[in-house]
Amino acid sequence: QVQLVESGGGLVQPGESLRLSCAASGIFFSLYTVDWYRQAPGKQRELVASIKSGGGTNYPDLVKGRFTISRDNAKNTVYLQMNSLNPEDTAVYLCHVSRWGIHYWGQGTQVTVSS
């Protein structure tokens, strides 16, 4: 059974940082592309970071320079380091893995940025 478990979310003030984790089980993790998406109330789900099996990364402009995705295949875990958070980053952050048309999603972790 495939499981993706996100952790690390919480309430922070503007300008602060958080590191999210996505721990995978039930798949040969190192072969999968891993993405972080986020979904805020009333908004579409949007991609915030992606890392391929070979380690190549991709970020949309809205987080480039602030967010960093990394992976530790020995631990079957992907991380999302988020710096300089602002209220617009408030959302549920979801982990997604994919390979050859096969997709799995985690349940998400809430990130709230508020003063």
N, CA, C and O atoms as CSV, one atom per row, in Angstrom:
chain,resi,resn,atom,element,x,y,z
A,1,GLN,N,N,0.848,-1.192,0.000
A,1,GLN,CA,C,0.000,0.000,0.000
A,1,GLN,C,C,0.885,1.244,0.000
A,1,GLN,O,O,1.809,1.361,0.804
A,2,VAL,N,N,0.594,2.157,-0.898
A,2,VAL,CA,C,1.367,3.377,-1.022
A,2,VAL,C,C,0.861,4.398,-0.013
A,2,VAL,O,O,-0.341,4.627,0.114
A,3,GLN,N,N,1.791,4.999,0.692
A,3,GLN,CA,C,1.445,6.074,1.623
A,3,GLN,C,C,2.403,7.226,1.445
A,3,GLN,O,O,3.613,7.038,1.313
A,4,LEU,N,N,1.845,8.425,1.443
A,4,LEU,CA,C,2.620,9.655,1.464
A,4,LEU,C,C,2.147,10.448,2.674
A,4,LEU,O,O,0.966,10.774,2.788
A,5,VAL,N,N,3.062,10.752,3.564
A,5,VAL,CA,C,2.692,11.439,4.797
A,5,VAL,C,C,3.464,12.745,4.888
A,5,VAL,O,O,4.688,12.762,5.011
A,6,GLU,N,N,2.708,13.844,4.823
A,6,GLU,CA,C,3.312,15.167,4.947
A,6,GLU,C,C,3.344,15.590,6.411
A,6,GLU,O,O,2.477,15.218,7.202
A,7,SER,N,N,4.350,16.367,6.749
A,7,SER,CA,C,4.454,16.912,8.094
A,7,SER,C,C,5.229,18.218,8.036
A,7,SER,O,O,5.835,18.556,7.019
A,8,GLY,N,N,5.196,18.947,9.151
A,8,GLY,CA,C,5.983,20.163,9.243
A,8,GLY,C,C,5.204,21.455,9.104
A,8,GLY,O,O,5.757,22.539,9.288
A,9,GLY,N,N,3.938,21.348,8.783
A,9,GLY,CA,C,3.139,22.555,8.670
A,9,GLY,C,C,2.878,23.193,10.017
A,9,GLY,O,O,3.191,22.624,11.063
A,10,GLY,N,N,2.303,24.375,9.977
A,10,GLY,CA,C,1.980,25.078,11.217
A,10,GLY,C,C,1.673,26.531,10.975
A,10,GLY,O,O,1.485,26.972,9.841
A,11,LEU,N,N,1.628,27.267,12.065
A,11,LEU,CA,C,1.356,28.702,12.032
A,11,LEU,C,C,2.653,29.456,12.247
A,11,LEU,O,O,3.345,29.249,13.244
A,12,VAL,N,N,2.978,30.333,11.309
A,12,VAL,CA,C,4.170,31.152,11.423
A,12,VAL,C,C,3.822,32.595,11.094
A,12,VAL,O,O,2.772,32.885,10.520
A,13,GLN,N,N,4.728,33.495,11.470
A,13,GLN,CA,C,4.538,34.905,11.157
A,13,GLN,C,C,5.176,35.228,9.813
A,13,GLN,O,O,6.067,34.511,9.358
A,14,PRO,N,N,4.724,36.297,9.183
A,14,PRO,CA,C,5.352,36.711,7.916
A,14,PRO,C,C,6.863,36.877,8.074
A,14,PRO,O,O,7.350,37.415,9.068
A,15,GLY,N,N,7.583,36.400,7.069
A,15,GLY,CA,C,9.038,36.481,7.093
A,15,GLY,C,C,9.724,35.272,7.672
A,15,GLY,O,O,10.933,35.107,7.513
A,16,GLU,N,N,8.967,34.419,8.345
A,16,GLU,CA,C,9.556,33.235,8.961
A,16,GLU,C,C,9.666,32.081,7.960
A,16,GLU,O,O,9.267,32.189,6.801
A,17,SER,N,N,10.222,30.978,8.455
A,17,SER,CA,C,10.479,29.814,7.599
A,17,SER,C,C,9.809,28.567,8.163
A,17,SER,O,O,9.496,28.480,9.350
A,18,LEU,N,N,9.604,27.612,7.271
A,18,LEU,CA,C,9.121,26.286,7.645
A,18,LEU,C,C,9.783,25.267,6.734
A,18,LEU,O,O,10.139,25.573,5.596
A,19,ARG,N,N,9.944,24.055,7.244
A,19,ARG,CA,C,10.400,22.958,6.399
A,19,ARG,C,C,9.369,21.845,6.456
A,19,ARG,O,O,9.087,21.286,7.515
A,20,LEU,N,N,8.820,21.539,5.303
A,20,LEU,CA,C,7.860,20.447,5.188
A,20,LEU,C,C,8.584,19.165,4.786
A,20,LEU,O,O,9.612,19.193,4.108
A,21,SER,N,N,8.022,18.047,5.220
A,21,SER,CA,C,8.546,16.738,4.842
A,21,SER,C,C,7.440,15.895,4.237
A,21,SER,O,O,6.274,16.009,4.613
A,22,CYS,N,N,7.819,15.057,3.308
A,22,CYS,CA,C,6.902,14.080,2.719
A,22,CYS,C,C,7.605,12.728,2.764
A,22,CYS,O,O,8.582,12.495,2.052
A,23,ALA,N,N,7.094,11.847,3.607
A,23,ALA,CA,C,7.679,10.519,3.754
A,23,ALA,C,C,6.845,9.513,2.974
A,23,ALA,O,O,5.628,9.439,3.140
A,24,ALA,N,N,7.509,8.742,2.123
A,24,ALA,CA,C,6.810,7.793,1.255
A,24,ALA,C,C,7.090,6.361,1.676
A,24,ALA,O,O,8.165,6.040,2.184
A,25,SER,N,N,6.113,5.521,1.458
A,25,SER,CA,C,6.288,4.085,1.663
A,25,SER,C,C,5.460,3.347,0.632
A,25,SER,O,O,4.465,3.868,0.128
A,26,GLY,N,N,5.877,2.131,0.324
A,26,GLY,CA,C,5.129,1.306,-0.613
A,26,GLY,C,C,5.480,1.505,-2.070
A,26,GLY,O,O,4.876,0.885,-2.945
A,27,ILE,N,N,6.461,2.372,-2.348
A,27,ILE,CA,C,6.909,2.582,-3.723
A,27,ILE,C,C,8.427,2.617,-3.746
A,27,ILE,O,O,9.082,2.847,-2.729
A,28,PHE,N,N,8.976,2.378,-4.959
A,28,PHE,CA,C,10.413,2.517,-5.146
A,28,PHE,C,C,10.672,4.008,-5.333
A,28,PHE,O,O,10.794,4.501,-6.454
A,29,PHE,N,N,10.752,4.700,-4.222
A,29,PHE,CA,C,10.678,6.144,-4.161
A,29,PHE,C,C,11.667,6.849,-5.078
A,29,PHE,O,O,11.325,7.851,-5.706
A,30,SER,N,N,12.869,6.345,-5.159
A,30,SER,CA,C,13.917,7.051,-5.894
A,30,SER,C,C,13.613,7.176,-7.385
A,30,SER,O,O,14.219,8.003,-8.066
A,31,LEU,N,N,12.696,6.382,-7.895
A,31,LEU,CA,C,12.374,6.413,-9.320
A,31,LEU,C,C,11.301,7.447,-9.664
A,31,LEU,O,O,11.041,7.712,-10.837
A,32,TYR,N,N,10.688,8.019,-8.650
A,32,TYR,CA,C,9.537,8.885,-8.876
A,32,TYR,C,C,9.917,10.364,-8.882
A,32,TYR,O,O,10.804,10.800,-8.148
A,33,THR,N,N,9.223,11.120,-9.729
A,33,THR,CA,C,9.223,12.575,-9.622
A,33,THR,C,C,8.316,12.957,-8.451
A,33,THR,O,O,7.227,12.406,-8.295
A,34,VAL,N,N,8.767,13.888,-7.648
A,34,VAL,CA,C,7.999,14.332,-6.489
A,34,VAL,C,C,7.712,15.821,-6.625
A,34,VAL,O,O,8.601,16.620,-6.920
A,35,ASP,N,N,6.467,16.168,-6.406
A,35,ASP,CA,C,6.036,17.560,-6.480
A,35,ASP,C,C,5.408,17.972,-5.147
A,35,ASP,O,O,4.842,17.155,-4.420
A,36,TRP,N,N,5.526,19.238,-4.862
A,36,TRP,CA,C,4.726,19.864,-3.818
A,36,TRP,C,C,3.717,20.782,-4.504
A,36,TRP,O,O,4.076,21.624,-5.326
A,37,TYR,N,N,2.473,20.602,-4.153
A,37,TYR,CA,C,1.401,21.493,-4.582
A,37,TYR,C,C,0.829,22.186,-3.348
A,37,TYR,O,O,1.061,21.771,-2.212
A,38,ARG,N,N,0.089,23.235,-3.601
A,38,ARG,CA,C,-0.654,23.857,-2.510
A,38,ARG,C,C,-2.030,24.262,-2.999
A,38,ARG,O,O,-2.252,24.546,-4.176
A,39,GLN,N,N,-2.945,24.274,-2.036
A,39,GLN,CA,C,-4.307,24.681,-2.353
A,39,GLN,C,C,-4.847,25.540,-1.232
A,39,GLN,O,O,-4.954,25.113,-0.082
A,40,ALA,N,N,-5.183,26.758,-1.598
A,40,ALA,CA,C,-5.781,27.684,-0.650
A,40,ALA,C,C,-7.296,27.680,-0.852
A,40,ALA,O,O,-7.771,27.346,-1.937
A,41,PRO,N,N,-8.057,28.045,0.175
A,41,PRO,CA,C,-9.521,28.054,0.050
A,41,PRO,C,C,-9.975,28.910,-1.127
A,41,PRO,O,O,-9.570,30.065,-1.258
A,42,GLY,N,N,-10.810,28.342,-1.975
A,42,GLY,CA,C,-11.355,29.084,-3.097
A,42,GLY,C,C,-10.413,29.258,-4.272
A,42,GLY,O,O,-10.746,29.938,-5.243
A,43,LYS,N,N,-9.242,28.652,-4.192
A,43,LYS,CA,C,-8.269,28.797,-5.278
A,43,LYS,C,C,-7.937,27.431,-5.865
A,43,LYS,O,O,-8.145,26.394,-5.235
A,44,GLN,N,N,-7.423,27.460,-7.071
A,44,GLN,CA,C,-6.997,26.215,-7.715
A,44,GLN,C,C,-5.711,25.693,-7.088
A,44,GLN,O,O,-4.890,26.450,-6.570
A,45,ARG,N,N,-5.567,24.384,-7.154
A,45,ARG,CA,C,-4.325,23.775,-6.699
A,45,ARG,C,C,-3.189,24.229,-7.615
A,45,ARG,O,O,-3.341,24.241,-8.836
A,46,GLU,N,N,-2.058,24.601,-7.030
A,46,GLU,CA,C,-0.937,25.072,-7.838
A,46,GLU,C,C,0.354,24.396,-7.434
A,46,GLU,O,O,0.586,24.097,-6.262
A,47,LEU,N,N,1.190,24.162,-8.437
A,47,LEU,CA,C,2.492,23.550,-8.221
A,47,LEU,C,C,3.451,24.576,-7.628
A,47,LEU,O,O,3.527,25.709,-8.104
A,48,VAL,N,N,4.185,24.176,-6.584
A,48,VAL,CA,C,5.165,25.088,-6.008
A,48,VAL,C,C,6.596,24.581,-6.126
A,48,VAL,O,O,7.533,25.371,-6.017
A,49,ALA,N,N,6.788,23.290,-6.346
A,49,ALA,CA,C,8.147,22.778,-6.509
A,49,ALA,C,C,8.094,21.360,-7.028
A,49,ALA,O,O,7.144,20.621,-6.768
A,50,SER,N,N,9.129,20.988,-7.767
A,50,SER,CA,C,9.189,19.658,-8.345
A,50,SER,C,C,10.633,19.187,-8.346
A,50,SER,O,O,11.554,19.970,-8.578
A,51,ILE,N,N,10.821,17.896,-8.084
A,51,ILE,CA,C,12.157,17.321,-8.143
A,51,ILE,C,C,12.064,15.960,-8.835
A,51,ILE,O,O,11.260,15.105,-8.466
A,52,LYS,N,N,12.904,15.791,-9.840
A,52,LYS,CA,C,12.896,14.553,-10.605
A,52,LYS,C,C,13.736,13.483,-9.895
A,52,LYS,O,O,14.430,13.757,-8.916
A,53,SER,N,N,13.649,12.279,-10.412
A,53,SER,CA,C,14.393,11.177,-9.809
A,53,SER,C,C,15.894,11.429,-9.837
A,53,SER,O,O,16.626,10.980,-8.954
A,54,GLY,N,N,16.346,12.151,-10.860
A,54,GLY,CA,C,17.767,12.444,-10.974
A,54,GLY,C,C,18.205,13.655,-10.172
A,54,GLY,O,O,19.393,13.971,-10.109
A,55,GLY,N,N,17.244,14.332,-9.561
A,55,GLY,CA,C,17.568,15.474,-8.705
A,55,GLY,C,C,17.311,16.832,-9.327
A,55,GLY,O,O,17.435,17.845,-8.639
A,56,GLY,N,N,16.958,16.892,-10.600
A,56,GLY,CA,C,16.640,18.171,-11.216
A,56,GLY,C,C,15.405,18.785,-10.595
A,56,GLY,O,O,14.435,18.087,-10.297
A,57,THR,N,N,15.442,20.101,-10.400
A,57,THR,CA,C,14.346,20.790,-9.722
A,57,THR,C,C,13.712,21.843,-10.623
A,57,THR,O,O,14.302,22.303,-11.600
A,58,ASN,N,N,12.498,22.201,-10.256
A,58,ASN,CA,C,11.772,23.217,-11.017
A,58,ASN,C,C,10.863,23.963,-10.065
A,58,ASN,O,O,10.249,23.370,-9.178
A,59,TYR,N,N,10.780,25.278,-10.257
A,59,TYR,CA,C,9.937,26.123,-9.405
A,59,TYR,C,C,9.198,27.129,-10.262
A,59,TYR,O,O,9.747,27.629,-11.244
A,60,PRO,N,N,7.959,27.434,-9.904
A,60,PRO,CA,C,7.289,28.539,-10.578
A,60,PRO,C,C,7.851,29.858,-10.052
A,60,PRO,O,O,8.456,29.898,-8.981
A,61,ASP,N,N,7.650,30.925,-10.805
A,61,ASP,CA,C,8.196,32.219,-10.426
A,61,ASP,C,C,7.702,32.696,-9.066
A,61,ASP,O,O,8.405,33.427,-8.369
A,62,LEU,N,N,6.496,32.284,-8.689
A,62,LEU,CA,C,5.923,32.825,-7.461
A,62,LEU,C,C,6.670,32.373,-6.211
A,62,LEU,O,O,6.523,32.997,-5.160
A,63,VAL,N,N,7.468,31.305,-6.291
A,63,VAL,CA,C,8.218,30.855,-5.116
A,63,VAL,C,C,9.720,30.797,-5.377
A,63,VAL,O,O,10.497,30.517,-4.464
A,64,LYS,N,N,10.127,31.058,-6.603
A,64,LYS,CA,C,11.540,30.919,-6.951
A,64,LYS,C,C,12.391,31.844,-6.071
A,64,LYS,O,O,12.092,33.028,-5.919
A,65,GLY,N,N,13.440,31.285,-5.507
A,65,GLY,CA,C,14.303,32.047,-4.626
A,65,GLY,C,C,13.899,31.979,-3.168
A,65,GLY,O,O,14.684,32.341,-2.292
A,66,ARG,N,N,12.696,31.524,-2.894
A,66,ARG,CA,C,12.223,31.408,-1.505
A,66,ARG,C,C,12.058,29.957,-1.074
A,66,ARG,O,O,12.309,29.624,0.085
A,67,PHE,N,N,11.640,29.096,-1.989
A,67,PHE,CA,C,11.390,27.688,-1.671
A,67,PHE,C,C,12.481,26.826,-2.290
A,67,PHE,O,O,12.965,27.101,-3.388
A,68,THR,N,N,12.854,25.783,-1.567
A,68,THR,CA,C,13.840,24.820,-2.060
A,68,THR,C,C,13.347,23.408,-1.791
A,68,THR,O,O,13.016,23.057,-0.658
A,69,ILE,N,N,13.302,22.613,-2.830
A,69,ILE,CA,C,12.908,21.213,-2.690
A,69,ILE,C,C,14.160,20.349,-2.732
A,69,ILE,O,O,15.094,20.622,-3.486
A,70,SER,N,N,14.167,19.307,-1.915
A,70,SER,CA,C,15.287,18.377,-1.899
A,70,SER,C,C,14.756,16.987,-1.561
A,70,SER,O,O,13.634,16.833,-1.077
A,71,ARG,N,N,15.578,15.991,-1.824
A,71,ARG,CA,C,15.127,14.630,-1.527
A,71,ARG,C,C,16.264,13.833,-0.910
A,71,ARG,O,O,17.439,14.042,-1.211
A,72,ASP,N,N,15.873,12.914,-0.037
A,72,ASP,CA,C,16.798,11.965,0.564
A,72,ASP,C,C,16.240,10.577,0.248
A,72,ASP,O,O,15.366,10.074,0.955
A,73,ASN,N,N,16.748,9.975,-0.806
A,73,ASN,CA,C,16.192,8.695,-1.241
A,73,ASN,C,C,16.448,7.584,-0.219
A,73,ASN,O,O,15.690,6.617,-0.152
A,74,ALA,N,N,17.497,7.719,0.563
A,74,ALA,CA,C,17.767,6.709,1.592
A,74,ALA,C,C,16.682,6.709,2.657
A,74,ALA,O,O,16.423,5.689,3.295
A,75,LYS,N,N,16.051,7.860,2.841
A,75,LYS,CA,C,14.979,7.985,3.839
A,75,LYS,C,C,13.602,8.012,3.199
A,75,LYS,O,O,12.598,8.167,3.895
A,76,ASN,N,N,13.543,7.862,1.870
A,76,ASN,CA,C,12.257,7.936,1.155
A,76,ASN,C,C,11.505,9.214,1.507
A,76,ASN,O,O,10.294,9.194,1.727
A,77,THR,N,N,12.221,10.300,1.557
A,77,THR,CA,C,11.634,11.566,2.021
A,77,THR,C,C,12.031,12.715,1.115
A,77,THR,O,O,13.167,12.803,0.647
A,78,VAL,N,N,11.074,13.588,0.881
A,78,VAL,CA,C,11.310,14.840,0.177
A,78,VAL,C,C,11.006,15.986,1.131
A,78,VAL,O,O,10.090,15.905,1.949
A,79,TYR,N,N,11.778,17.038,1.015
A,79,TYR,CA,C,11.627,18.201,1.884
A,79,TYR,C,C,11.292,19.428,1.041
A,79,TYR,O,O,11.662,19.524,-0.130
A,80,LEU,N,N,10.590,20.352,1.663
A,80,LEU,CA,C,10.350,21.656,1.068
A,80,LEU,C,C,10.719,22.711,2.101
A,80,LEU,O,O,10.009,22.913,3.086
A,81,GLN,N,N,11.831,23.371,1.860
A,81,GLN,CA,C,12.255,24.474,2.721
A,81,GLN,C,C,11.603,25.751,2.197
A,81,GLN,O,O,11.784,26.124,1.038
A,82,MET,N,N,10.854,26.404,3.052
A,82,MET,CA,C,10.138,27.608,2.659
A,82,MET,C,C,10.615,28.767,3.502
A,82,MET,O,O,10.480,28.753,4.725
A,83,ASN,N,N,11.170,29.767,2.851
A,83,ASN,CA,C,11.694,30.941,3.537
A,83,ASN,C,C,10.889,32.181,3.145
A,83,ASN,O,O,10.161,32.185,2.152
A,84,SER,N,N,11.037,33.204,3.934
A,84,SER,CA,C,10.368,34.487,3.667
A,84,SER,C,C,8.884,34.292,3.383
A,84,SER,O,O,8.350,34.817,2.406
A,85,LEU,N,N,8.245,33.547,4.231
A,85,LEU,CA,C,6.826,33.260,4.020
A,85,LEU,C,C,5.984,34.510,4.171
A,85,LEU,O,O,6.288,35.389,4.977
A,86,ASN,N,N,4.940,34.576,3.400
A,86,ASN,CA,C,4.000,35.697,3.483
A,86,ASN,C,C,2.574,35.142,3.521
A,86,ASN,O,O,2.361,33.967,3.220
A,87,PRO,N,N,1.615,35.962,3.882
A,87,PRO,CA,C,0.238,35.452,4.033
A,87,PRO,C,C,-0.307,34.769,2.783
A,87,PRO,O,O,-1.172,33.900,2.882
A,88,GLU,N,N,0.191,35.155,1.604
A,88,GLU,CA,C,-0.284,34.530,0.372
A,88,GLU,C,C,0.197,33.082,0.241
A,88,GLU,O,O,-0.276,32.350,-0.628
A,89,ASP,N,N,1.119,32.672,1.087
A,89,ASP,CA,C,1.580,31.289,1.081
A,89,ASP,C,C,0.685,30.379,1.928
A,89,ASP,O,O,0.889,29.166,1.965
A,90,THR,N,N,-0.277,30.947,2.587
A,90,THR,CA,C,-1.198,30.154,3.399
A,90,THR,C,C,-1.998,29.203,2.522
A,90,THR,O,O,-2.663,29.626,1.576
A,91,ALA,N,N,-1.927,27.909,2.845
A,91,ALA,CA,C,-2.595,26.889,2.041
A,91,ALA,C,C,-2.360,25.528,2.681
A,91,ALA,O,O,-1.567,25.388,3.613
A,92,VAL,N,N,-3.058,24.541,2.167
A,92,VAL,CA,C,-2.712,23.150,2.449
A,92,VAL,C,C,-1.667,22.736,1.419
A,92,VAL,O,O,-1.865,22.906,0.216
A,93,TYR,N,N,-0.566,22.197,1.898
A,93,TYR,CA,C,0.523,21.769,1.021
A,93,TYR,C,C,0.468,20.255,0.876
A,93,TYR,O,O,0.426,19.518,1.861
A,94,LEU,N,N,0.470,19.810,-0.378
A,94,LEU,CA,C,0.285,18.398,-0.665
A,94,LEU,C,C,1.487,17.839,-1.425
A,94,LEU,O,O,2.060,18.499,-2.292
A,95,CYS,N,N,1.841,16.634,-1.082
A,95,CYS,CA,C,2.907,15.911,-1.748
A,95,CYS,C,C,2.303,15.029,-2.840
A,95,CYS,O,O,1.257,14.410,-2.645
A,96,HIS,N,N,2.966,14.983,-3.977
A,96,HIS,CA,C,2.478,14.210,-5.127
A,96,HIS,C,C,3.670,13.501,-5.751
A,96,HIS,O,O,4.713,14.117,-5.970
A,97,VAL,N,N,3.524,12.215,-6.037
A,97,VAL,CA,C,4.570,11.489,-6.730
A,97,VAL,C,C,4.004,10.919,-8.021
A,97,VAL,O,O,2.821,10.589,-8.100
A,98,SER,N,N,4.852,10.806,-9.025
A,98,SER,CA,C,4.394,10.305,-10.308
A,98,SER,C,C,5.526,9.590,-11.041
A,98,SER,O,O,6.707,9.906,-10.898
A,99,ARG,N,N,5.096,8.606,-11.834
A,99,ARG,CA,C,6.045,7.887,-12.689
A,99,ARG,C,C,5.233,7.098,-13.694
A,99,ARG,O,O,4.375,6.295,-13.328
A,100,TRP,N,N,5.513,7.335,-14.966
A,100,TRP,CA,C,4.884,6.572,-16.042
A,100,TRP,C,C,3.356,6.574,-15.927
A,100,TRP,O,O,2.709,5.543,-16.109
A,101,GLY,N,N,2.795,7.738,-15.625
A,101,GLY,CA,C,1.345,7.865,-15.579
A,101,GLY,C,C,0.706,7.392,-14.298
A,101,GLY,O,O,-0.517,7.435,-14.164
A,102,ILE,N,N,1.502,6.945,-13.361
A,102,ILE,CA,C,0.994,6.530,-12.058
A,102,ILE,C,C,1.171,7.688,-11.088
A,102,ILE,O,O,2.256,8.261,-10.993
A,103,HIS,N,N,0.111,8.033,-10.369
A,103,HIS,CA,C,0.132,9.198,-9.490
A,103,HIS,C,C,-0.367,8.814,-8.097
A,103,HIS,O,O,-1.290,8.014,-7.943
A,104,TYR,N,N,0.268,9.407,-7.094
A,104,TYR,CA,C,-0.202,9.258,-5.719
A,104,TYR,C,C,-0.150,10.620,-5.041
A,104,TYR,O,O,0.725,11.443,-5.311
A,105,TRP,N,N,-1.125,10.834,-4.144
A,105,TRP,CA,C,-1.200,12.092,-3.390
A,105,TRP,C,C,-1.182,11.809,-1.895
A,105,TRP,O,O,-1.693,10.791,-1.427
A,106,GLY,N,N,-0.583,12.732,-1.163
A,106,GLY,CA,C,-0.703,12.708,0.278
A,106,GLY,C,C,-1.936,13.457,0.717
A,106,GLY,O,O,-2.683,13.987,-0.106
A,107,GLN,N,N,-2.149,13.501,2.029
A,107,GLN,CA,C,-3.332,14.155,2.588
A,107,GLN,C,C,-3.128,15.643,2.800
A,107,GLN,O,O,-4.097,16.395,2.907
A,108,GLY,N,N,-1.889,16.071,2.862
A,108,GLY,CA,C,-1.615,17.488,2.996
A,108,GLY,C,C,-1.291,17.914,4.418
A,108,GLY,O,O,-1.639,17.245,5.391
A,109,THR,N,N,-0.614,19.047,4.503
A,109,THR,CA,C,-0.314,19.663,5.793
A,109,THR,C,C,-0.603,21.160,5.677
A,109,THR,O,O,-0.252,21.799,4.685
A,110,GLN,N,N,-1.240,21.700,6.698
A,110,GLN,CA,C,-1.673,23.100,6.663
A,110,GLN,C,C,-0.523,24.023,7.026
A,110,GLN,O,O,0.184,23.816,8.012
A,111,VAL,N,N,-0.357,25.043,6.204
A,111,VAL,CA,C,0.592,26.118,6.483
A,111,VAL,C,C,-0.201,27.415,6.565
A,111,VAL,O,O,-0.918,27.779,5.632
A,112,THR,N,N,-0.066,28.100,7.677
A,112,THR,CA,C,-0.749,29.370,7.873
A,112,THR,C,C,0.278,30.431,8.226
A,112,THR,O,O,1.051,30.288,9.173
A,113,VAL,N,N,0.265,31.493,7.444
A,113,VAL,CA,C,1.188,32.605,7.669
A,113,VAL,C,C,0.357,33.819,8.072
A,113,VAL,O,O,-0.408,34.358,7.272
A,114,SER,N,N,0.517,34.230,9.302
A,114,SER,CA,C,-0.310,35.314,9.819
A,114,SER,C,C,0.393,35.982,10.987
A,114,SER,O,O,1.103,35.340,11.761
A,115,SER,N,N,0.178,37.286,11.094
A,115,SER,CA,C,0.715,38.016,12.232
A,115,SER,C,C,-0.318,38.105,13.344
A,115,SER,O,O,-0.047,38.688,14.393
